[in-house]
Amino acid sequence: MTDYRETEDRSIIDALYKHYLTFTAKDFADDLELANVEEICWLYGITKDEKLLKMAEEAYRLFKSDIENRNRAGADIQFGSDREPDHHVVVYLELVKIPAILYSYTGKKEYLEEALNGIRKAEEFNMLISGLPSSTEHFTGINELSGTETCNTAVLPHSFGYMLRITGKAEFGDKIEKAVFNAGIGSVTKDFKSHQYFSAPNQFIATLNSNDYGHHPARMAYVPGHDVECCTGNINRFMPYYVEQMWLTTQNNGLAASLFGPSSVSIKVGKNQVPITVTEETNYPFSEKINFKFLMDKSATFPFFIRIPKWCKNPKILVNGKEIEEKITPCSFFKLEREFSNNDTITLIVPMEITTSNWSNNGVGIERGPLAYSYAIDETTNIVSEYKRSTEAFPAVERRPNSDWNYALSLSDREISALEIIQTNKDGYPWDAESSPIKIRIPVKKVTNWKMKEVIDNKTNKSFLTTPEFPKEIETEGETEYIDLIPYGATTLRLSIFPKVEE
């Protein structure tokens, strides 16, 4: 699909067309093959051959009509019902876009409603502070130990990108940003040379035997490859998926700034297809200010849409330095239709407030804008050269805690606004813990009865240490301390969901 988009080589279409017409709808009706409906619908959009669209719709009908097409170890996928999701999450997130794609080609709203309902309930029962649903293979619900499979750092932005383009709902832009900036970057070392298979908001140790989610003991470790290679491929996809959806075309030859970050786009706009280049200058998501500078040889009138995040209560838009008077609604695309001229600058200001989010077992998280904030645990590292995928250039590294991590948040609701934001003014790569441009200082107390968890491996009968759940009764001692949090994505070992104690 990408090859054809870039080259317009018709032989690609001819080959795919012949390929898919050798199959029947039944061949694409199970939970792994249904993803082919994405390509079949795309081919239909180009060839206009109704046989392809009928095949796509029939494949989805068969998928829904027979449990054997959806059954995976007793788990099921029913996007349109209220059944709590329990299926393999990569498969679920890959397929939840399929009914929305069918809607985009048929106009049948029941398809779109199924996709939206499937997303709603996946989030309701499983969404974590990192922006991904709990997904240590299957959905596992929400608690302080819930983790995610790293494949989903790419699958969610890809599927939600379809939802963004099909529905025009700004909320999907928010969700893509949160998943990429937190779960995505937080699952890899910042040089992108090693990654986790399972990653979690709370992870105090990451060694070759610290994984307590099952399947393989090393899946929590930061290594250049795991026992299966799916996540290794996907960590190289989540950022390209983000970038390709930063700028979208709109009706009436307009342009939409849908995801934010330093970038530029060249496009033809307006009734007369005037070529322009828009440069986006910003330090987002660390900065609240985004400038869009327009370069063009002649003026052009066209609609420019800007995504307004849901979390931003008081956004502002300035045109060449002057604030506009129109109402700006969070969780929407603001439409600015005007005659644009060379060197025009549109400025979006999205004030970021510190908020707390509540989690199970009296857990609490700290968030600001699209970022979750975590306590970065000091660590000792050990290169495991004998690990089969470890090389000198791409080493496997075990990480163990080398500082206290057993903190509870000591904060009343009325004190949230008093939390201190620290602008470090540091240069360097902003996702490195040492170079983080933003910190949040919070009050905590040491939890005396929260220790690393020792687990016996049933296969080897050997013990290993892993991240513990909250104590049933929180016991603290000493005076209130203050610790600094940094963006989740800048951490490797971290504490993101704190137990809460009242003063």
LINDAFEN-V418183 format. One record per backbone hydrogen bond with DSSP energy under -0.5 kcal/mol. NH is the residue of the N-H (numbers start at 1). CO is the residue of the C=O. If there is no record, write none. Layout:
NH|CO / NH|CO
This chain:
5|1 / 6|2 / 7|3 / 8|4 / 10|8 / 12|9 / 13|9 / 14|10 / 15|11 / 16|12 / 17|13 / 18|14 / 19|15 / 20|16 / 21|17 / 22|19 / 23|20 / 27|24 / 28|25 / 29|26 / 31|69 / 34|30 / 35|32 / 36|33 / 37|34 / 38|35 / 40|36 / 41|37 / 42|38 / 43|39 / 44|40 / 45|41 / 46|42 / 46|43 / 47|43 / 48|44 / 50|48 / 52|49 / 53|49 / 54|50 / 55|51 / 56|52 / 57|53 / 58|54 / 59|55 / 60|56 / 61|57 / 62|58 / 63|59 / 64|60 / 65|61 / 66|62 / 69|66 / 70|67 / 71|67 / 72|75 / 75|72 / 81|78 / 86|76 / 89|137 / 92|88 / 93|89 / 94|90 / 95|91 / 96|92 / 98|95 / 99|95 / 101|97 / 102|98 / 103|99 / 104|100 / 105|101 / 105|102 / 106|102 / 107|103 / 109|107 / 111|108 / 112|108 / 113|109 / 114|110 / 115|111 / 116|112 / 117|113 / 118|114 / 119|115 / 120|116 / 121|117 / 122|118 / 123|119 / 124|120 / 125|121 / 126|122 / 127|123 / 128|132 / 131|128 / 134|126 / 135|147 / 136|138 / 137|135 / 138|136 / 139|87 / 146|143 / 148|199 / 150|197 / 152|149 / 153|150 / 154|151 / 155|151 / 156|152 / 158|154 / 159|155 / 160|156 / 161|157 / 162|158 / 163|159 / 164|160 / 165|161 / 166|162 / 167|163 / 168|164 / 169|163 / 170|168 / 172|169 / 173|170 / 174|170 / 175|171 / 176|172 / 177|173 / 178|174 / 179|175 / 180|176 / 181|177 / 182|178 / 183|130 / 183|178 / 184|179 / 185|180 / 186|182 / 187|183 / 187|184 / 188|185 / 189|194 / 192|189 / 195|223 / 196|187 / 197|219 / 198|219 / 199|148 / 201|146 / 203|201 / 203|494 / 206|399 / 210|207 / 211|217 / 216|214 / 219|216 / 221|218 / 222|397 / 223|195 / 223|221 / 226|228 / 233|229 / 234|230 / 235|231 / 236|233 / 237|234 / 238|234 / 241|237 / 242|238 / 243|239 / 244|240 / 245|241 / 245|242 / 246|243 / 248|256 / 250|254 / 253|250 / 254|250 / 254|251 / 255|303 / 256|248 / 257|305 / 258|246 / 258|256 / 259|246 / 263|280 / 265|278 / 267|276 / 269|274 / 270|253 / 271|301 / 273|270 / 274|269 / 276|267 / 277|295 / 278|265 / 279|277 / 279|293 / 280|263 / 280|278 / 281|279 / 281|291 / 282|280 / 283|289 / 286|283 / 290|348 / 291|281 / 292|346 / 293|279 / 293|291 / 294|344 / 295|277 / 297|275 / 300|340 / 302|300 / 302|338 / 304|336 / 305|255 / 305|303 / 306|334 / 307|257 / 308|332 / 309|307 / 312|309 / 313|311 / 316|349 / 318|347 / 319|322 / 320|318 / 320|345 / 322|319 / 323|321 / 324|317 / 329|327 / 330|328 / 331|308 / 332|308 / 334|306 / 334|332 / 336|304 / 336|334 / 337|335 / 338|302 / 338|336 / 340|300 / 340|338 / 343|294 / 344|341 / 346|292 / 347|318 / 347|345 / 348|290 / 349|316 / 350|288 / 350|348 / 351|349 / 353|351 / 355|367 / 357|365 / 359|363 / 363|359 / 363|360 / 364|498 / 365|357 / 366|373 / 367|355 / 368|371 / 369|353 / 371|368 / 373|366 / 374|486 / 375|495 / 376|374 / 377|375 / 377|493 / 380|400 / 382|398 / 384|396 / 385|383 / 387|384 / 390|387 / 391|394 / 397|222 / 397|395 / 398|382 / 399|206 / 400|380 / 402|378 / 403|378 / 407|405 / 408|445 / 409|499 / 410|443 / 411|409 / 411|501 / 415|412 / 416|413 / 418|415 / 419|416 / 420|441 / 422|420 / 422|439 / 423|421 / 424|422 / 424|437 / 425|437 / 432|429 / 435|432 / 436|433 / 439|422 / 440|485 / 441|420 / 442|483 / 444|481 / 445|408 / 446|477 / 447|406 / 448|446 / 448|475 / 449|475 / 450|447 / 451|449 / 453|466 / 455|453 / 455|464 / 457|455 / 457|462 / 458|456 / 461|457 / 464|455 / 466|453 / 477|446 / 481|444 / 483|442 / 485|440 / 486|374 / 488|372 / 490|487 / 491|488 / 492|493 / 494|203 / 495|375 / 498|364 / 498|496 / 499|407 / 500|362 / 501|409
